Amino acid sequence: MRSTDGVLKRMRADDNEINDEIEAAIIVARNLGIEPMADFSRLHRLRRRSRRLNDNPSTATPLLNDITAFYRCEFFKFIDSLISTLGEKSQSLTNVFQPFLKVIDPDTPGSLDDARALVAALPSVFSQDTFATLHNEFKVFEHLHQRVQGEFHTDDKQPCRITRAANIALSLASKHGLFKLVSRVYQLFLTAAPSVCKNERSFSALRRIKNHLRSTMGTTRLNDCMLLAVERNLTHDIDLKKLALSVDQSLWKYVDDTTLSETISKKDQSRIQESVDADPDGKIIKKYNLSHFRNLFLAGEHCDNDTLKWASNVMKCPVLDHWWQTETGWPITAHSVGLGDVATEHLQTTGRPVPGYNVRVIKPDLTSCKKGEIVIRLPLPPGVASTLWKNDKRFLESYFEKYPGHYDSMDEGIIDFSGCVSIMTRADDVINVAGHRLSTKAIEEV
């Protein structure tokens, strides 16, 4: 990023470089049979100098009546925008990664205060009393890294110093159980998302897709529905369970043929839910070899408990659910397999908070409780819940006023003794019958 910033600033300061680019573009256009000078004169109104110039005519707006001056000005506007955006992005990344950068260099590990700042920045990953242990591990790892770094890379392609240290720490943690905190810090640093698309940009892109589909789709998309309606006397006699089984087998056959070890798909989840009723004992699935299948990740809508139990019993592997919201753009809680965070006794939950989220269950008076409304303590991770499109006031009122210092997820749930989160229902989606609060989600699963 520094190199790119330097190139842009050099181009901005050198008029001759921009002029050369413009002259080259004019030559290319003429080779294609286009006359840029004539087109510029035809499309741009000739501007005359004002008669009411003050005593400082040098401060007046320049007259851009020739093609080189006009496009040089346009290039400068574009380059200024790039430099400004790149600077903001660089500052944002610096703020996010600064706590890591002070401690992860194996040759110069940071101080005790630097370790304390890193632990404080990641409350969902490290408990607040581990900063001293983390600092001591880095101090010991500094000497060990200098001694053993040559044993881990003997090829000609040497990775950078941070990556080499991370490989050593991860190897020692997996083989000997050493430097667990150090290896986790390297994992978080090397896998952290540098940026997340803002909400308004995501919705703007979705709106363009919707408008395109609406303007290009014809009535042909309804032909299949019309055929089923016309031939309903035939469709009423179809055994839906047999049909579901015939469709369902394609997933298990694919897993068997390709020795797939993990999958995550909303479409696969719907197939599995169909199998619960069509094949409750899993007789069809037992025909296929699924012994190599390690994890099944669920996507889309939340999966009901019956389907979770059925899939886990039949496939003999963890079935991992998670929890996210449109406002967050990425999971809030999940079973992070890469961090060794798969609690098999808590597979009915959505997992633990992912790095960057401090999830709490609180009462209206902000005191913690076992069962209640789920909130996320500020600050939020980068790019999460930026705003509502053109409505900042409503954004603050909806998500941050009810529980000061917290993001209101508007979901209700439970956090168990191990930190795993279970989502019960939306806070505003509860039926009150004779004083009993009934979750619509639970009613749907019955």
C-alpha positions in Angstrom: 0.0 0.0 0.0 2.9 2.4 0.7 4.3 1.6 -2.7 1.0 2.3 -4.4 0.5 5.5 -2.4 4.0 6.7 -3.5 3.3 6.0 -7.2 0.0 7.9 -7.0 1.6 10.9 -5.3 4.5 10.9 -7.8 2.0 11.0 -10.7 0.0 13.7 -9.0 3.1 15.9 -8.6 4.4 15.4 -12.2 2.4 17.2 -14.9 4.6 15.8 -17.7 3.7 12.2 -16.7 0.0 12.9 -17.0 0.5 14.9 -20.3 2.4 11.9 -21.7 -0.5 9.6 -20.9 -3.0 12.0 -22.6 -0.9 12.3 -25.7 -0.6 8.5 -25.9 -4.4 8.2 -25.6 -4.8 10.7 -28.4 -2.5 8.7 -30.7 -4.3 5.4 -29.9 -7.7 7.1 -30.6 -6.5 8.4 -34.0 -5.3 5.0 -35.0 -8.8 3.8 -34.4 -10.3 6.4 -36.7 -11.4 8.8 -33.9 -10.4 12.5 -33.9 -10.2 13.5 -30.2 -9.7 17.2 -30.9 -12.8 17.5 -33.0 -14.9 15.6 -30.6 -13.7 17.7 -27.7 -14.5 20.9 -29.4 -17.9 19.6 -30.3 -18.9 18.3 -26.9 -17.3 21.0 -24.7 -18.6 24.6 -24.6 -15.9 27.2 -25.1 -15.4 29.1 -21.8 -14.4 32.8 -21.8 -12.5 34.6 -19.2 -14.7 36.7 -16.8 -14.6 40.4 -17.2 -14.9 40.9 -13.4 -11.6 39.6 -12.4 -10.2 41.0 -9.2 -6.7 42.1 -8.5 -5.5 38.5 -8.2 -6.4 36.8 -11.5 -4.1 33.9 -10.7 -6.6 32.7 -8.2 -9.4 32.6 -10.7 -10.8 29.2 -12.0 -8.5 28.1 -14.8 -10.0 27.9 -18.3 -9.9 24.4 -19.6 -10.4 25.0 -23.3 -7.8 22.6 -24.6 -8.0 18.8 -24.3 -4.8 18.3 -22.4 -5.6 20.8 -19.6 -9.2 19.4 -19.3 -8.2 15.8 -19.0 -5.2 16.6 -16.8 -7.7 18.2 -14.4 -9.9 15.2 -14.5 -7.0 12.9 -13.9 -6.0 14.9 -10.8 -9.5 14.6 -9.4 -9.4 10.9 -9.8 -5.9 10.5 -8.4 -6.8 12.7 -5.4 -9.8 10.5 -4.7 -7.6 7.4 -4.9 -5.0 8.8 -2.6 -7.6 9.9 0.0 -9.4 6.5 -0.1 -6.1 4.6 0.2 -5.1 6.7 3.1 -8.3 6.0 4.9 -8.0 2.3 4.3 -4.4 2.3 5.4 -5.3 4.1 8.7 -8.2 1.7 9.3 -6.0 -1.4 8.8 -3.4 0.2 11.1 -5.9 0.6 13.8 -7.1 -3.0 13.5 -3.7 -4.7 13.3 -1.7 -2.3 15.5 -2.1 -4.5 18.7 -0.8 -7.5 16.7 2.1 -5.8 15.1 3.5 -4.7 18.5 3.9 -8.3 19.7 4.1 -10.8 16.8 7.6 -10.0 15.5 9.6 -13.0 16.8 12.8 -11.0 17.0 11.4 -8.1 18.9 8.4 -9.1 21.0 6.5 -6.3 22.6 6.3 -5.3 26.3 3.9 -6.4 28.9 1.6 -3.4 28.2 1.5 -4.4 24.5 0.3 -7.9 25.4 -2.3 -6.4 27.8 -3.5 -4.2 24.9 -3.8 -7.1 22.5 -5.8 -9.2 25.1 -8.1 -6.2 25.8 -8.8 -5.8 22.0 -9.9 -9.5 21.8 -12.1 -10.2 24.8 -13.9 -13.0 23.0 -10.7 -14.9 22.4 -8.5 -14.3 25.5 -9.5 -13.9 29.1 -8.3 -10.6 30.6 -5.9 -12.4 33.0 -3.9 -14.2 30.3 -1.8 -11.2 29.1 1.1 -12.0 31.4 1.2 -15.7 30.2 1.0 -14.5 26.6 3.9 -12.1 27.2 6.0 -14.8 28.8 5.3 -17.2 25.9 6.5 -14.7 23.4 9.7 -14.0 25.3 10.5 -17.7 25.4 9.4 -18.2 21.8 11.9 -15.4 20.8 14.9 -17.5 21.7 13.4 -20.8 20.5 12.5 -19.2 17.1 16.1 -18.1 16.5 17.4 -21.6 17.2 15.0 -23.8 15.3 13.8 -21.6 12.4 16.2 -23.4 9.9 14.7 -26.8 10.7 11.2 -25.9 9.4 12.1 -24.6 5.9 14.9 -26.2 3.9 13.7 -25.3 0.4 14.8 -22.3 -1.6 11.5 -20.4 -1.2 11.8 -18.8 2.3 8.6 -17.2 3.6 8.6 -13.9 5.4 9.7 -13.7 9.0 6.2 -13.5 10.5 4.9 -16.5 8.4 8.0 -18.5 9.3 7.5 -17.8 13.0 3.8 -18.7 12.7 4.6 -22.1 11.1 7.0 -22.9 14.0 4.5 -21.9 16.6 1.6 -23.9 15.0 3.9 -27.0 14.6 5.0 -26.9 18.3 1.4 -26.3 19.5 0.0 -29.2 17.5 2.8 -31.7 18.2 3.8 -30.9 21.7 1.1 -28.6 23.1 3.5 -25.7 23.5 3.0 -22.0 22.9 -0.8 -22.3 22.5 -1.5 -18.6 23.1 1.3 -17.6 20.7 0.0 -19.9 17.9 -3.5 -18.5 18.4 -2.3 -15.0 18.0 -0.6 -15.9 14.7 -3.7 -17.7 13.5 -5.9 -14.7 14.2 -3.4 -12.3 12.5 -2.8 -14.3 9.4 -6.5 -15.2 8.8 -8.2 -11.9 9.8 -10.3 -10.2 7.1 -8.6 -7.0 6.0 -12.0 -5.4 5.1 -15.7 -6.1 4.9 -18.1 -4.7 2.4 -20.3 -1.9 3.9 -24.0 -2.6 4.3 -25.1 0.2 2.0 -22.8 -1.1 -0.8 -24.1 -4.6 -0.4 -27.8 -3.5 -0.6 -27.0 -1.3 -3.6 -25.5 -4.2 -5.5 -28.5 -6.4 -4.6 -30.9 -3.7 -5.8 -29.1 -3.6 -9.2 -29.4 -7.4 -9.5 -33.1 -7.2 -8.6 -33.8 -4.5 -11.2 -31.9 -6.5 -13.8 -33.8 -9.7 -13.1 -37.1 -7.9 -13.0 -36.5 -6.3 -16.4 -35.1 -9.4 -18.2 -37.3 -12.2 -16.8 -40.3 -13.2 -18.9 -43.3 -15.3 -18.2 -41.5 -18.5 -19.0 -40.4 -18.8 -15.4 -44.1 -19.6 -14.6 -44.5 -22.3 -17.2 -43.6 -25.2 -14.8 -46.1 -23.8 -12.2 -48.8 -23.6 -14.8 -48.2 -27.1 -16.0 -48.5 -28.5 -12.4 -51.7 -26.5 -11.9 -53.2 -27.9 -15.2 -52.2 -31.5 -14.4 -53.1 -31.3 -10.7 -55.1 -34.5 -11.0 -51.8 -36.3 -11.7 -49.7 -34.5 -9.2 -52.0 -35.3 -6.4 -51.2 -39.0 -6.8 -47.4 -38.5 -6.5 -45.8 -40.0 -3.4 -43.7 -37.1 -2.2 -41.7 -39.3 0.2 -40.4 -41.4 -2.7 -39.7 -38.3 -4.7 -37.7 -36.8 -1.9 -35.7 -40.0 -1.5 -34.8 -40.1 -5.2 -33.6 -36.5 -5.1 -31.9 -36.9 -1.7 -29.6 -39.7 -2.8 -27.7 -37.5 -5.2 -26.1 -35.6 -2.3 -24.9 -38.8 -0.5 -23.7 -40.4 -3.8 -21.6 -37.2 -4.5 -20.1 -37.4 -1.0 -19.3 -41.1 -1.6 -17.8 -40.7 -5.1 -15.7 -37.6 -4.4 -14.6 -38.5 -0.8 -15.8 -35.0 0.2 -14.8 -34.3 3.8 -16.8 -31.2 4.5 -19.7 -29.3 2.9 -21.6 -26.1 3.6 -24.7 -25.4 1.6 -28.3 -24.2 2.1 -29.4 -26.5 -0.7 -27.8 -29.5 1.1 -29.5 -28.5 4.3 -33.0 -28.5 2.7 -32.2 -32.0 1.3 -31.3 -33.2 4.7 -34.5 -31.8 6.2 -36.5 -33.7 3.5 -34.7 -36.9 4.5 -35.9 -36.7 8.1 -39.4 -37.6 7.1 -38.7 -39.6 4.0 -35.9 -41.8 5.6 -36.1 -41.5 9.4 -33.8 -44.5 10.0 -31.2 -43.5 7.4 -31.5 -46.8 5.5 -30.8 -45.1 2.1 -27.7 -43.2 3.4 -26.2 -46.4 4.9 -25.7 -47.7 1.4 -22.9 -45.1 0.9 -19.5 -44.8 2.5 -19.5 -41.6 4.5 -16.7 -42.5 6.9 -14.4 -39.8 5.5 -16.9 -37.1 6.1 -15.7 -34.9 9.0 -18.1 -31.9 9.3 -21.4 -30.7 7.9 -21.8 -26.9 8.1 -25.3 -25.6 7.9 -26.1 -22.4 6.0 -29.2 -20.2 5.4 -32.0 -20.5 7.9 -31.5 -21.9 11.4 -31.8 -25.7 11.5 -34.3 -27.3 13.8 -33.1 -29.7 16.6 -34.8 -32.8 15.1 -32.9 -32.4 11.8 -29.6 -31.7 13.7 -30.0 -34.9 15.7 -31.0 -37.0 12.7 -28.0 -35.8 10.6 -25.5 -36.2 13.5 -26.7 -39.8 14.2 -26.9 -40.9 10.6 -23.7 -39.3 9.3 -21.6 -39.9 12.5 -20.0 -36.4 12.3 -20.5 -33.0 13.9 -23.3 -31.0 12.3 -22.3 -27.4 12.9 -24.7 -24.5 13.0 -23.9 -20.8 13.3 -25.6 -17.4 13.8 -25.3 -14.2 11.8 -27.4 -11.2 10.7 -27.7 -9.2 7.6 -26.3 -6.2 9.6 -23.1 -8.0 10.5 -22.3 -9.5 7.1 -20.4 -12.4 8.6 -21.0 -14.9 11.5 -21.3 -13.7 15.0 -21.1 -17.2 16.6 -19.8 -20.3 15.0 -17.9 -23.6 15.6 -14.5 -22.4 14.5 -12.9 -25.7 13.4 -9.6 -24.1 12.4 -9.2 -22.9 16.0 -10.1 -26.3 17.5 -13.4 -24.9 18.7 -15.8 -27.8 18.1 -17.5 -28.7 21.4 -19.2 -31.9 20.6 -21.4 -31.8 23.6 -22.8 -28.4 22.5 -23.7 -29.1 18.8 -27.2 -28.0 19.5 -25.9 -24.5 19.8 -24.6 -22.0 17.2 -21.1 -22.1 18.7 -19.0 -19.6 20.5 -18.5 -15.9 19.5 -16.0 -15.6 16.6 -12.9 -13.3 17.2 -14.0 -9.7 17.3 -17.4 -10.2 19.0 -18.1 -9.8 22.7 -21.6 -11.4 23.0 -23.6 -11.1 26.2 -27.1 -12.0 27.4 -28.5 -9.3 29.6 -31.7 -8.0 31.3 -33.2 -4.6 30.6 -31.1 -3.1 33.4 -27.9 -4.3 31.6 -27.1 -7.0 34.2 -25.9 -10.4 32.9 -28.3 -13.3 33.0 -28.5 -16.9 31.6 -31.5 -16.4 29.4 -32.5 -13.1 27.8 -31.8 -10.6 25.0 -28.5 -11.1 23.2 -26.4 -8.0 22.7 -22.9 -7.3 21.5 -20.7 -5.1 23.5 -19.0 -2.2 21.6 -16.8 -1.7 19.7 -18.0 -3.8 16.8 -15.5 -5.4 14.3 -14.6 -3.4 11.2 -17.3 -3.0 8.6 -20.1 -4.4 10.8 -23.4 -2.4 11.1 -22.1 0.7 9.4 -25.5 2.5 9.2 -29.0 2.2 7.6 -29.2 3.5 4.1 -29.6 7.3 4.3 -31.0 7.1 7.8 -28.3 7.4 10.5 -30.8 8.7 13.1 -33.0 5.6 12.9 -29.9 3.4 12.8 -28.7 4.7 16.2 -32.2 4.6 17.7 -32.9 1.0 16.6 -29.6 -0.7 17.5 -27.8 1.4 20.2 -30.3 3.4 22.3 -32.1 0.6 24.2 -28.8 -0.8 25.6 -26.2 1.9 25.9 -22.7 0.7 25.0 -24.1 -2.4 23.2 -25.4 -3.4 19.8 -29.0 -4.8 20.1 -29.3 -7.9 18.0 -33.0 -8.1 18.8 -32.7 -11.9 19.3 -33.3 -13.8 22.5 -31.2 -16.7 23.5 -29.0 -18.5 26.1 -25.2 -18.7 26.7 -24.2 -21.9 28.5 -21.4 -22.5 30.9 -18.9 -23.1 28.1 -19.7 -19.8 26.3 -21.8 -21.4 23.5 -24.8 -19.4 22.3 -28.3 -20.8 21.5 -30.7 -18.6 19.6 -34.3 -19.1 20.6 -36.3 -16.4 18.8 -36.6 -12.8 17.7 -37.4 -10.5 20.7 -40.4 -9.1 18.8 -41.6 -12.4 17.5 -43.1 -14.0 20.6 -46.7 -14.9 21.3 -47.9 -14.1 24.8 -50.7 -16.5 25.9 -52.0 -16.3 29.5 -48.6 -15.0 30.6 -46.7 -17.7 28.8 -44.2 -16.4 26.1 -44.3 -18.8 23.2 -41.6 -18.7 20.6 -42.9 -18.8 17.0 -39.7 -20.6 16.1 -40.4 -23.4 18.5 -44.0 -23.6 17.3 -42.8 -24.0 13.7 -40.6 -26.9 14.7 -43.5 -28.9 16.3 
